[in-house]
Amino acid sequence: MARAGTVVAETLSLLGENIRPGTTTADLDRLADEFIRSKGGVPTFKGYRGPYPYPASICTSPNEVIVHGIPGEYALGEGDILSVDVGVTLDGFVADSAYTFPVGEIGADAERLLDACNAALHAGIEQARVGGKLTDISHAVQRVTEEAGFSVVRSLVGHGVGRDMHEDPQIPNYGEPGRGPTLAAGMTLAIEPMITAGTHEVVVRPDKWTIATADGSLSAHFEHTVAVTEEGPRILTADAAVPAR
């Protein structure tokens, strides 16, 4: 999984270098597909089950789109924010990560949203420890998000990941601590805060994949694949080349 995670991280780094005004999300999808395959991996998302097989290799979700945005002819504009979600299958194992990139110069409110979502992700990761409870992760994400004045999306969750992209357990991004399964060494989790500047309510667009905020407010999404180990949480999709927040 760590090898798959390295390819995921390298893909996000490459895409970050190419996210600029005028680039289309289809351009990014082609770039990601070629790079992942050049590393011996397979884009996990392509053909993934759902309302119909997912038609692209990555998810590109601009502005008010929370997750599952399908790449196409949308051209990025100055001031946009873009969540890019990448999954890679390598040697039978999956790693999954997302990063929300600024496009050029973004507004102060958008910057605060991105910073809060990334902080919530790392607060959740910090709770992925042997002997803890699953909702310790959930509560940490919610606390950091709401203290910053933002909302947690409640209808979408993180998940276990391993030989398949979506495995048990589901990981809500809100809730009381101390509940759910006890975390054990060897668990591998996709921890992924999805937060908004407005309501937590969502809408599914006519393509049946794209999920956006119901009120049109901005959304951010950060994700890492994390292993629970005796030495503490190990991020399997970390790469210093992805811009730090």
N, C-alpha and C positions, 0 to 999 in steps of 0.2 A: 504493500500500500504506500509506503514511503517513496518507492520509485515512481509509482503513478502520481503521487503528490508532487514530486519534483517536476514532472512534465506539466501538471496543472499550473504550478507556480510560474514556470518558465513561459507558459502560454499567456498567462495574465500579464507578465512583464512585457512580453512582445506586443500584446494588444495595447497596453498602456502607452508604449512608445508611438503607437499609430493612431491614438485617439486625439483628434484635432478637428476644428471646424471644417466642414465639407466632406469628411469621411462618412461613408454610409455604413450602416450596421451590416449590410451584406458584404461589404469589403472586409470587415472584421471577421465575419464568419468564415469566409474563404481563407483568410490568413490563418485562423485558428485550425481549421480542418487540415490544411497542408502541413502545418507545424506539428500537430499531434501525431499525424500519421508518419511524418519523417522521423519521429522518436520511437516508432514501433508501437504506439498506442492507438486506441480507437476512441473517437468521440462518443462518450456514453449516452449523450442526450439524443443523438440522431436515431430516429426510428423508435424512440421510447414510447411505451404504451401510454394511452390517454384517450381523449375524445377521438383522436386519429393519430397515427404515428407522428411524433414530433419531426418537423421537416428540416431542421438545421442542426449544426454541430455545437453551437453555444446559445445561450439566452442573452439577449440584449434588451435592457429595460430602461428607457429614458424617462427622466423627470417623474411624472405621476404614476408610471408603471412600476409595480412592485417586483414582480417576478414573471418569468416565462414569456417575455417579449420575444417575438419571432423576428430574426434579422430580415431586413428587406431594404427598400430604397430610401428609408429615412436617413436624411443627411444631418449629421450633428451640427449644432449651432453654438456659437459663443455663449457661454453661460449655462448650457445644459449640464445635467449630471446624468451619468450612464452606469447602471449596474450591469456588470458582465459576469455571468455564471458559467463556469467551465467544469465539466466532468470528464475524466479520462479512465478508460479501462486498459490495464496493462498486466499481462500474465495472469489474467483471471481475477484481478482485484481492482476496485474502484476507489478513486479519490475525487473530492468535490470541493470547490471553493468559489467564492464570489467576492468582488471588489467593486465599489461604486467610485467611478472616476469623475473628476471635474473636467469639463471641456473648456479649455481656455480659462479665463477669469470668471469665477462664479461669485454670486452675492454672498453677503455675510451670513444670512439666514441659512442658505444652502450649505455653507461651510460648517456652520454649527451642527446641522443635521448629520453631515457625514462624520464629523468628529464624535458626536454622541453615539452613532451606530457602531463605529469602530470600537469605542470605549466599552459599549455594552457587550460586544463580541468578546473582548478580552476579559471582561468581568465574568462572563459565563465560562470561558475556558478555564479561568482560575479555579472554578468550582468542580472541574472534572477530575476529582481525586478519589482514590481508593477509599471506600468506606462512606463516602458521601451519598446523598440521595439525588435522584435525577432532577427533582424540582429545585434543588439548590442552584443549578444552572439557570433554570427558568426565572427564579426570583431575582438573581443577580442581574440578568438582562433587563427585566422590568424595572428594577430599582434605578439603574443607571439611566435608562431611557426616560423615565418619568421625572426624575430629578432634573433632567435637562429641559423639560417642558414639552416632550414629544410623546407620541402614542405608539404602543406596540400593536402590531397586527395580530389579531387573536385567532383568525381562521386558518392560519398557515403555521407550519411547525418545522423544526429541525428533525433529524432522524438518525437512526443507526445507518452505518454504511460499511460495506465489506466486499463480499462477492457480488452483491447487488447494490444498486444505488440507494434504494429505499428499503431499509430493514428496520425491525424493531430495535429500540423503542422510539416512539414519537417524542419529540422534545418541544413542548410549548415554550413560548418566550415570555410567559407570565405565570404567576401562581405563588402560593405559599411555599416556603422552603421545607425540607425534611419529609417530603412525600415521594412516592413512586419507588422504582427499583433501586436497590443499593448498587452503587458503582463499583465495579471490580476490575482488576488489572486485565488488560487484553481487550476491553470494550473499545470500539472505534465509533466515534460520533461525529456527525456533521452538525456543528453548532452554527446557527444562522439567524441572528436578529434581522427582522424586517420591520422597519419603523417608519412613521409618517409625521409630517408637520401638522397634520390635521386629524381627521377622524380615523379610527381603526377599521371602519367599515370598508369593504372592497366590492368591486364589480368585476365580472368576467366579460370580456369583450366578445364580439361576434365570432372571432376566430376560434373561440372556445379554449384557448391556451392563455392568452394575455390577461393578467390580473392587475388591476389598477386601483388607486384610491377612489372611493366613492365621491369624494368632494373635490377631486382634481388637485389635491395638495401634493407637494413633493414627497418622495419616498426614497429611503436608502436601504441597502442590503449588503451586509458583509458576512462572509462565511469561511470557516476553516474545517478541515477534517482533523480530528484530534483523537489521539490514542490515550487511554487511561493507563498509566503505568505506576509501578511502585515508587518511582522517583518523581512522580507528578505528571501533569498533562504534557503530552508531546504533540506539537503541531506538525502534522505530516505534509501540509501544503504551504509551509512558510518559505518565503524567499525575500531576502533583503532588497532584491531588485524591484519589487513592487513598491511604489512610493509609500513611505511611512506617513501615518497621520498622527 
